Amino acid sequence: MSVEYEGKVPSNLALARKGLLQSFLFGLIWAIFLALHTIVKLYWLGWQNFASIQNFALLIFFGALIGGAVGWLVAIWLSAHRLPAKRFATSLVSILLFTVGTTALIFALQYRIYYSQWHMPVFSIGWFFQLLFTGLSALYLFAVQGLRILLPLAPLGLLIAAAIFVKRAPNANR
């Protein structure tokens, strides 16, 4: 069963297309905010090695850049015809999940690259198990160690971002 739009794009996707520049700008601001927060927090925690701080801040930056922009677009798409309270909740969940998910994925890829030198030959049965468990270990480590670095300011920034989303993002009701 195929749906034809007769040359028209559904309104949710058209709104998301209107929000492309806005989502990129949000992703950039969100990434800068989280990276600066990470740098300050790691200094405050007593990290002495600037290279480690820089690497972790870059990981957070790129995860927030990609995840924030995609989360903003998905929130536009999901909340096109909704009331402000639902738009707020949708943006909050969308930005949170995509930011954390993208950052965790980048962390898992970095982890995988490091440990790949000790893995079995590519596409063997053992390699698939090693890939799976290396990825799961990386996600667990990020959840336990990486997310707490984003506290206490990231949730506050997320609430502000969701409030801005309700006011500024393209909406079918306007």
Buried (B, 14 or more C-beta within 10 A) or exposed (E): EEEEEEEEEEEBEBBBEBBBEBBBBBBBBBBEBBBBBBBEBBEEEEBEEEEEBEEBBBBBBBBBBBBBBBBBBBBBBBBBEBEBEEBBBBBBBBBBBBBBBBBBBBBBEEBBEEBEEEBEEEEEEEBEEBBEEBBEBBBEBBEEEBEEBBEEBBEEBBEEBBBBBBEEBBBEEE
